[in-house]
Amino acid sequence: MRLTTRARLMTGGALAGVVLLLSGCSRTTIQQDTLNPAGPAARKIDGLFWPVFWIAVVVFVLVEGLLVFAAIRYRHRPGRPMPQQIHGNKRLEITWTVIPALILLGVGGFTINGIFSLARKPTGNVLNLTVTGHQWWWEVQYPSQHFTTANELHIPVGRPVYLTLRAQDVIHSFWVPRLAGKQDMEPGRINHLTIQADAPGRYLGQCAEFCGASHANMRLRVFAQNEADFQSWVAGQEQLAQAPPAATLLIVQQKGCGGCHTINGVEGFGGIIGPNLTHFGSRTTFAGSTFPNNEVNLTNWLKNPPGVKPGADMPNLNLTPDEIKALVAYLEGNK
């Protein structure tokens, strides 16, 4: 019976280990792999992680090895006297105090240097952005370009991007693992973070501080583009949005959409509670980068926002199918 129970425990432990290992191999996890840096800031963090990791491995092997050796070598046996105590052996106590202290001192020195290096404000051809965390989406302002978008950052490859980070309501945490470390965003406090991408691509991120019911649905995307593509995107975002047809405009006026959202160039849209919807159709996702931006998802969202994203501030406006169809057509076409 003992062997059966032990076998079951070992089998269960092995299966749990396999499941844990495989869970780290999901596509999303790989795309948010902090150990696969794609920018200078992330490489500095990676360069600190690996030496500390291997130091920890060596210490673990030595300490656990000595424990196992002592447990076996000096285990009690019939007829053997009690082992000699070493309490008060100054040479041993000084040795196992000084060695860890020196290791921690070395690690601390590299860590402090890394902290100051990462916190240093970049110079040169820097792109300045302001990111504000809301429950549960990201507001992204391009101050020099005079436009605002949501949930998706477009940045040029090879240029430092200096982020000014704010929080509108509760504590959030900005994190794009392959580009930089985490940085908290606290109400009433301004923090900063520098990100930079080595190559064009899409880099996934998320809020890393529990912030309420839809914390898991507060995601973001960073699109790194070559300079020409980035400037082309900026030029498109700087254009005013096209006005909706008269019938669609009547719907949004009756439902009060302009009280929460802004659409640059469209009269009556000046709200700042919800995301800026200018050029909404050019975005790949919406609702905190939770849903791919397509007709089906947007239709389901307009039917009942809190029903598809728990805690969403946008209420169910009880739109008719025809009203939803008109709004979807306008938003998706507004690129």
PAZA-37504 format. One record per residue: x, y, z of N, C-alpha, C, O, CB in turn. Coordinates in pm, whole numbers, plus 50000, padded with zeros to 5 digits. Glycine has a CB too. Layout:
<sites>
XYZXYZXYZXYZXYZ;...
</sites>
This chain:
<sites>
500844987950000500005000050000500875012550000500555022449934499055000150123;501995011950076502885023350081503485026149943503555037549899503995021050183;503915015449875504505017149743503485022849645503835031149561505045003849691;502255018349655501215023349565500985038149587500885045849491499905015649585;500885042249713500665056349744501845064849698501665075649642500445058249894;503045059849723504245067249682504295068449530504635078949476505525060349734;503945057549461503955057949314502945068049262503205075249165503645044049257;501785068349327500765078049284501245092349305501055100949219499465075649361;501865094649419502375108149448503445112249347503465123549299502935108849590;504335102749315505395105849219504825108249080505275117249009506415094649215;503835100249042503205102048911502485115448904502585122648804502235090648882;501745118649011501045131549015501995143249010501735153148941500185132449139;503105142149084504095152849082504725154548946504965165748902505155150249185;505005143248879505605143848745504635150248646505045158548564505995129848697;503365146448652502365152348563502205167348588502095175148494501015145348579;502205171248717502095185448749503295193148693503145204348643501995187448903;504475187048703505675193448649505615195148499506005205548446506895185548685;505105184748430504975185548284503985196448244504235204248152504525172048226;502845196948315501835207348286502425221148308502205230248227500585205348374;503165222948418503775235848447504785239648338504855251148296504465235548584;505575229748294506565232248189505895236148059506325245647993507435219948168;504845228848020504155231747895503425245047900503285251747797503175220647863;502955249048018502255261948029503185273647998502725284347958501655263648169;504465271648017505435282047986505795282447839506585290947796506675280148067;505225273347760505545272747617504395277647530504415275647409505915258547578;503405283947590502285288947511502745300147420503765306547446501145293847602;502005302447313502385312547215502435326447278503355334147252501405312647098;501435329547364501405342647427502605344647518503215355347520500125344547507;502955334147593504095335047685505375337747608506195345947649504235322247768;505555330747494506755332547415506835346947363507915352847362506785322547297;505725352547321505715366047269505985376247380506395387447351504385369047202;505775372447504506055381347616507245376047696507265377047819504805382947706;508205370547627509355364147691510355374647735511045380547652510005354047596;510455376847864511405386647916512845381947899513775390047909511125389448063;513055368847872514395363547851514785363547704515795357647665514485349447907;513975370147622514285371647480514255386447445513365390947373513265363547390;515215394147497515175408747484515275413347340515955407247258516295414947565;514575424447310514565429847174514905444647174514605451747078513195427747109;515545449547281515905463547290516975465647396517205456847478514675472047321;517625477247397518725479847491518325478647638519065472647716519275493647468;517165484147675516755483447816516525469047859516945464947967515475491647838;515855461347774515585447347807516875439347814516995430047894514645441147704;517855442747730519135435547733519895438447862520575429647915519995439347612;519805450647912520465453748039519895445348152520625440248237520335468648073;518575443748151517925435548254518335420948237518635414148335516375436948246;518335416348113518735402548084520185400148124520535389448175518535399347936;521035410148100522445408948136522685408248285523705403048329523205420248079;521765413448364521855412348509521245399248558521715393248655521155424148577;520185394848492519475382948537520355370448531520435362948629518235380748452;521025368248417521725355548400522885353648497523005342748554522235354448261;523755363548520524805361448621524245358548760524735349748831525705373748628;523195366048799522585363548930521955349648935522045342749037521515374248962;521335345548825520725332248820521765321348841521555312148920520005330248687;522905322348769523905311748781524605312048916524995301648968524935312848669;524765323948973525295324749110524345317449206524775309949293525485339649154;523045319849187522045313349273522065298249253521895290649349520645318849243;522275293749128522345279349101523525273149175523385262749239522465276548950;524695279649166525885274349234525665273849385525985263849450527125283049201;525125284649442524875284949587523885274049625524075267149725524325298749630;522835272349545521835262049574522455248149573522225240149664520695262649472;523245245249470523855232049459524805229549576524805218649634524615230549325;525615239549611526545237849722525825235649854526135226349928527455249949733;524855244249883524155243350012523345230450022523445223150120523225255450031;522535227749916521735215549921522615203049918522295193049981520745215249804;523735203849844524665192449841525255189649978525345178050020525775194849742;525655200350047526195198550182525145193150278525455184850363526755211950234;523905197750264522845192550351522605177650329522485169950424521555200150326;522545173750200522335159550169523535151250218523365140550276522115157350017;524745156350194525945149250239525935147550391526195136550442527215156850196;525635158450463525625157750610524535148350661524745140950757525425171650669;523365148750595522265140150640522605125350623522195117050704520995143350563;523365122150516523725108150492524975104150572525005093850639523965105750342;525985112650562527275109250624527185108850776527805100250840528355119250582;526435117850835526395118750980525055114651039524695118651150526715132851023;524315106350963523045101551017523295092651138524365086651150522245093850908;522315091751226522495083851348522505068951316521705064051236521385086951450;523425061951379523525047551364523675041451503524245047751592524705043651271;523185029351522523315022951654524775021851698525635017251623522685008951651;525035026151819526375025051874527265036951847528385037651898527015012951823;526795046351766527635057951735527325069151834526175071251871527405062651589;528365076551876528125087551971527485099451902527425099951779529445091752039;527005109151979526465121451924527565128951850528705129251895525855130252036;527235135051736528275142251659528795154351734528105160251817527715146651523;530025157951704530645169451768529975182351721529755184051601532165169851738;529645191251813529005203951780530065214151738531175214151790528185209251899;529705222651643530645232751594530205246851631530795256551585530795231651443;529175248051714528735261251757529855268251832530465262751923527475260151846;530125280751790531195288251853532505287451778533495293551819531395283451991;532535280051666533745279251584533845292151502533195293451398533725266551491;534645301451549534695314651487535175314151342534685321751258535615323751567;536095305451313536615304651176535515300851077535375307150972537755294551168;534735290651111533635286451025532555297351015532065300250906533015273351077;532175303151127531105312951128531485325551050530645331350980530745316751271;532745329651061533205341250983533205337850834532835346050750534635345651028;533615325650801533685321450661532305321650596532135327550490534285307450649;531305315150662529985314450597529165327250615528025328050569529215302650651;529735337050682529115350250687529735359550582529025366950514529255356350827;531055359050570531755368050479531475364450332531235373350250533275367750506;531505351650298531325347650158529955352050103529915358149997531465332350145;528825349150172527545354250121527475369450117526865375150027526415348950207;528115376050215528095390750216528815396250094528355405950033528755396150344;529955390150057530685394649938529885392149811529875400449720532045387649929;529205380649805528375377649688527245387949675527015393149566527785363449698;526555390749784525465400449782525965414449750525285422149683524735400449916;527155417749799527735430849770527995432349620527705442749561529045432949850;528535421949560528795422349416527515423249335527415431349243529575410149373;526535415049370525245415449300524575429049320524005434749227524315404249351;524655434249443524045447249471524675458449391523985467549345524145450449618;526005457849373526685468049296526215468349152525925479049098528165465949300;526145456549088525665455848950524185459948941523775466448844525845441648895;523405456249042521975459749040521775474749050520985480448975521245452649154;522465481149142522325495649159522755502949033522115512548990523145500549280;523855498448974524325504548850523275503048740523025512348664525655498148805;522645491148733521605488948632520385497648656519795502848560521185474448632;520005499448782518845507748814519055522148768518185528148705518565507448966;520225527648800520505541448760520635542848608520225552948550521785546448827;521195532748545521345533048400519985532848331519765540348236522185521248352;519085524448379517755523448319516895535748347516025539248268517045511048370;517155542448460516365554248496516855566948428516165577148432516385556148646;518035566448367518605578448305517775582848183517425574648099520075575848264;517475595648176516695600948064517525600447937518665605147935516235615448093;516965594847829517745593547705517955607147638517215616647662517035584047608;518965607847556519285619947483519315616847333519295605247293520645625947529;519355627247253519405625447109518035626247046517185634047089520045612247076;517825618146944516565618346868515525609946941515245598546904516775612946722;514955615747046514045608447135512585611347098512225622747069514315612347283;511775600947100510325602547083509695602547221509875593047298509725591146994;508955613147254508305614347384506825610647372506105616147288508465628647441;506385601647456504985597447459504485598247602505255597247698504805583047402;503175600047616502535599647748501505588547747500595588347663501885613447783;501635579347841500715568047851499985569047985500595570048091501465554347838;498655568647978497825569348098497045556448113496375552048019496855581548092;497125550448230496395538148256495005541048309494845548748405497155529448354;494005534948248492605535948292492105521848320492715512048277491715543048183;491025520748393490365507848407489465505748285488415512248280489555507148541;489765497248188490945488948176491415490448033491185481847949490665473848213;492095501548008492635504347876493745514647889493945520447996491515509347778;494465516847779495625525847779495375537747687495005536047571496905518247735;495565549447739495515561647658496945565347619497825566347704494815573447735;497165567347489498515570047438498515583547367497855585247264498985558547342;499265592947421499335606347363500695608447296501735604747349499105617147471;500645614247178501835618347104501875633647108501355640247018501825612946954;502505639447212502435653947233502965662147116502345672047076503205657647357;504095658247060504695666046951503885664846823503905673846739506125661546926;503185653646807502405651546685500945655846702500185656246605502475636846644;500555658846825499225664446856498075654846822497075658946764499025677446780;498235642146859497095633146847497165622746959498205621047023497075626146707;496045616046980495905606047087495315593447029494405593946946495035611447203;495825582147073495275569347032495065560747156495115565847268496205562246929;494825547847138494535539447255495045525247235494915519447127493025539147283;495625519847340495975505647352497115500847263497645489947284494795497547323;497505508847165498565504847074499575516147057499205527547027497985500646938;500855513047075501915522847055502635519746926502995508246900502905522847175;502845529746844503685528446726504965536146753504915547946788502955533546597;506095529546736507385535846764508355533146650508215523046581507975530846897;509325542046628510325539546524511435530446575511835531246691510925552746474;511925521846490513005512746526514295520546550514605529946477513215502146415;515035516746652516345522346677516365535846745517435541546767517045523446552;515195541246779515125553946850514605551846991513645544347010514235563946774;515215558247091514685557147227513335564047238513115574847183515655563147328;512435557647308511095563047332510955565247482510995555847560509965553447276;510795577847520510725581547661509265582947701508565592047656511515594947689;508815573647785507405573247824507185580747955507895578548053506925558747837;506205589647955505715595748078504465587848118503495587348043505395611248060;504495581848235503455572348276502595578248388503105583048489504085559148322;501285577648368500325582548467499245572148487499085562848408499705596148422;498495573748596497315565448622496135574448652496245584048729497575555548740;495005571248591493815579548607493015575748730492355584348789492955578448485;493045563048770492115558448873492795550548985492775554749101491055549948810;493395539048951494065530549050495485527849002495895532648897493275517149074;496235520149081497605516849041497595506748927496945496248935498395511249162;498315510048822498545500948710500055498648699500835504648772497945506648576;500445489848607501875487548584502105484748436501555475248380502395475648671;502905493148374503195492048231504315481948210505375483048272503585505948170;504075472048123505075461548105505015455947964504025449947924504875450248207;506095458047890506315451547761507605443547776508695448947757506405462147640;507515430747812508675423047858509885423247765511015423747813508265409047879;509675422947635510815422047543511495435547520512555436147459510355416347410;510885446447568511455459747545511965466447671512865474847663510425468547480;511425463147787511845469747911511225462448030510465452948014511435484747912;511585467148149511015461448270509675467748304509135475548226511965463048386;509145464248420507865469548465508045483348527509085486348585507205459948566;507015491548514507025504548581505615507548631504675508148552507545515748485;505475509348762504165512348819503655526048774504435535248748504225511748971;502345527048767501665539548732500695542448846499715535248865500915538648592;500975552948922500225555749044499465568949031500005578648979501155556249165;498215569349076497445581849072498165593049147498615591049260496035579749131;498275604549085498915615949149500425615949140501065624749196498535616449289;501005606249071502455605349060502835602748914502165595048845503025594249153;503905608948868504385607148731505665598748735506615602148805504635620948661;505685587848661506865579548647507315579448501506595583948413506595565148696;508515574348479509055574348343509665560648312510075553248401510105585548325;509715557748184510305545148138510795547247994510135553847914509275533248146;511955541547963512485542347827512385528647761512825518647817513945547347827;511815528347641511765516147563512405518847427512445530247380510285511047546;512905508447366513495509647232513515495847169513845486047235514935515847238;513175495147042513155482346971514305481546872514635491346805511815480446898;514915469946863516025467846770515555465646627516225469546532516865456046814;514395459346613513935455446480512425457346469511725457346570514315440746450;511915459046347510475460146329509755447746381510285436646375510135462446181;508565449746432507785438446481506705442846577506545454746606508685428346547;505975433146626504915435446723505355429846858505785418346867503565428946677;505265437946961505685434147095504495435447190503915446247204506885442847143;504145424447253502965424147339503305428247481504405425747531502335410147338;502345434547545502505438647684501195437847758500175433747701503075452647693;501205441947884499995441247965500195449248093501295453548125499625426747998;499105451048164499185456748298499655445748393499105434748394497805462848343;500675448848472501265438848561500925441448707501565435748796502775438448544;499935449948734499515452748871498005450848878497265457348804499925467348916;497545441848967496105439148974495325452048995495585459449090495785429149087;494385454748907493705467748907492185466648898491515476548870494205476048794;491635454648920490185453648921489695441848839490455433048800489575466348871;488395441948813487705430548752488285426248618488375414248591486255433648734;488695435748533489215432348401490715434748390491225438248284488495440348294;491415432848501492875434348497493495425548389494395429848317493475430948634;492995413148377493545403948276493245408548135493895404048040493005389948298;492275417448119491895422547987492485436247959492005443347871490395423047975;493515439948032494185452848009495525450047944496565449548010494355460948144;495475448247814496665444547738497095456247649496375466247639496415431847654;498235454947586498685465347493499615459347390500145448347408499395476847569;499795466847281500685462447175501595474047135501165485547127499875457347053;502845470647110503795480347060504225475946920504725464846901505045481747156;504015484846822504405481946685505655490146653505615502446646503255485246585;506765483246634508015489946597508105489946444507965479546380509265482746661;508325501746387508355503346242509635510446199510235517746277507115511146193;510035508146075511155516046025510695530546013509505533446015511675510445887;511645539646001511335553846009510315558245905509425566245935512595562045994;510425553245784509505557345678508075552745709507125560445694509955551545541;507935540245753506595535145786506015542445907504825545345912506635520045814;506875545546004506395552746122505905566646085504835570746130507505553746228;506655573846003506245587245963504975586745880504145595845889507365594045885;504805576445801503575574745723502385572545817501305578145796503705562945625;502595564445919501515562046016501175574946090499995577946109501925551146117;502195582646131501965595246200501165604846112500225611246159503305601746241;501545605745986500835614745895499355611145885498485619845879501475614345756;499065598145884497665593845878496915597246006495745601246002497585579045852;497585595546121496935598346248496695613246269495775617146341497765592846362;497505621646207497355636046223496165641646144495735652946168498615643046180;495645633846052494505638445972493225638146056493065629746144494335629745846;492325647346029491035647346097490195635646048490315631345933490295660746074;489355630646134488495619446097487375624046004486985635746006487905612846222;486885614945925485735618045840484475618545925484305610746018485595607745725;483595627645890482335628945966481405617345932481395612445819481645642545934;480605612846030479675601946003478495606845917478205618745914479155596046134;477835597745849476605601545777475585607545874475635605145994475995589245705;474675615245820473705622345905472945612845996472735615746114472725630145818;472525601345942471755591746023472595586246137472095584446248471235580345935;473875583346109474765578146213475055588746317475115585946437476075573046151;475245601146271475505612146364474325614046458474505617146576475785625146287;473115612146407471925613346492471915602646600471515605246714470645612446407;472365590546565472405579646663473365583146776473005581846894472835566446595;474585587446743475575590146846475175602246931475515602947049476945592446783;474465611546872473985622946950472905618647049472895623147163473445633946858;472015610047005470935605347092471465596647205470935596947316469905597747010;472485588847177473045579747277474115586247364474575580247461473635567547207;474515598447331475485605647412476915600647400477695601847494475085604947553;477265594847284478625589347265479705600047280480785597247332478745582747128;479415612147235480405622847240480725627447380481715634547400479925634447160;479905623747478480215627547615481355619547675481955623747774478995625947700;481655607947616482725599247667483915598247571485045595947614482185585347696;483645599847442484685597747342484965610347262484115619247249484285586447248;486185610847208486585621547118486855615746980487465605246966487825629047172;486385622846878486765619946740487195633246680486365641946654485575613246658;488485634646658489015647346609488405651046474488445643246378490555646646599;487845663146469487265667846344485765665946335485135670546240487905660946231;485175659146434483725656746433483105664446548483445662246664483395641546444;482205673346516481585681846616480745673646714480035664346675480715692446548;480845677246841480065670346944480805659047011480305653147108478825665046885;482005655746962482805645147023483975651547097484965655447034483305635046916;483875652547229484945658647307485145652147442485795657847529484665673247326;484595640147459484705633347588486075627047608486755623447512483645622747600;486475625847734487785620047767487655608147863488655603147913488695630747829;486435603747888486245592347978486675579447911487345571047972484775591348023;486295577947785486645565947709487745568747608488195580147595485415560447639;488175558547535489265560147438488905569947326487745571347287489615546747378;489925576747276489785585047158489535575947038490295566547013491065593947136;488465578646963488065569746854488485574646717488085568946615486575567946856;489295585246711489785590146582490595579046514491495573346575490635603046600;490275576146389490965565746312490905552146383491855544446381492425569646288;489765549546446489555536846515489795524946422490325514746465488145536246573;489385526346297489505515146204490925511146171491155500346117488805518446078;491905519746204493305516446175493935507946285495065503246268494115529146157;493245505946394493805498246506493525483346487492505479446430493215503146640;494435475246536494265460746520493405454646630492875443646612495625453946519;493265461546743492495456446855491715467746919491905479446884493415449546958;490845464347014490145474547092489785468647228490025456947255488865479447018;489205477247314488805473147451489995468147531490005456747578487725462247445;491015476647545492215472547616493015462147542493665453747602491855467347751;492955462847408493665453347321493235438947349494015429547333495185454647340;491975437447391491445424147425490905416947303491095404847288490365425347529;490235424347214489565418147100490175422946968490465434746953488065421347103;490385413746872490795418146739489755427546680488555425346696491015405946645;490205437846615489295447946562488705443146430489305444546324490035461446542;487525437346439486795433146320485305435246341484865438546451487105418346286;484565433246237483125436246241482395427746343481525432846414482515434146103;482725415046352482015406046444482255410146589481305411346667482465391546422;483515412246626483825415846764483255429446803482765431246914485325415946786;483325439046711482795452246741481275451746754480705458946837483195462146633;480625443546675479165441946687478805436246823477895441146889478615432646575;479525425846866479255419846997479515429747109478805429947209480105407247017;480545438047092480865448047193479735458247207479325461347318482185455047159;479255463447097478215473747102476885468147152476045475647202478025479946964;476685455247138475455449347190475425450047343474385453147401475325434747145;476565447347407476595447147553478045447247602478605436647630475845434747607;478655459047613480065459647654480375452547785481335444847788480485473847666;479615454747895479945447848020479775432648010480345425148089479085453048132;478975428347912478775414047896479965406847838480145394947861477585411647810;480805413947762481975407647701483275411647770484305405247751482045411347554;483225422447851484395426347929483915430548067483365441448083485185438047858;484095422048168483585424748303484045438348356485225441748348484025413748399;483095445948410483435458748473483615470248378483965481248421484645457148551;483395468248248483595478948151482725490948186481545489448219483275474048008;483315502848179482575515148211481515518448107480505524748139483535526748224;481725514147984480735516847880479485508547907479565496347912481305513847739;478335515047923477115507647957476485501347833476865504247720476105516948024;475535492747857474725487247749473745498047705472835501547780473975474147794;473915503247585473085514247535471805509447470471015517447419473875522547436;471575496247471470365490447413470185494847268469105499047227469135494447495;471265493647193471225497347052470465486846972470525474947002472645498946996;469755491346871469075482046781470075476246682471145481946664467905489146707;469755465046619470675459246519471035469146408472185469446363470055446846457;470075477246364470365487046258471315497946310472215502246237469065493446206;471125502246434472015512346491473435506846506474405513746477471495517246627;473535494446552474855488146566475525486946430476725489746417474725474246632;474785482746330475355481246196475885494546143476945495046082474295475746100;475135505246168475565518546121476835523146193477745528546131474445528846141;476895520846325478065524946402479295516746364480405522146353477785523646553;479105503846345480225495246306480775499546171481985500446153479785480446302;479885502246075480325506545943481145519445952482165520745884479105508445851;480695528846033481415541546045482775539746113483785544646064480575551746122;482795532746226484035531246302485075523046225486245526746223483745524546436;484645512146163485585503946088486105511045963487225508445919484925490846049;485295519845907485715526945787486545539345816487085545545724484525530845707;486635542945945487345555145982488805551846010489225550846125486685561746105;489575550245903490975546345915491895558445909493115557045918491345536445806;
</sites>
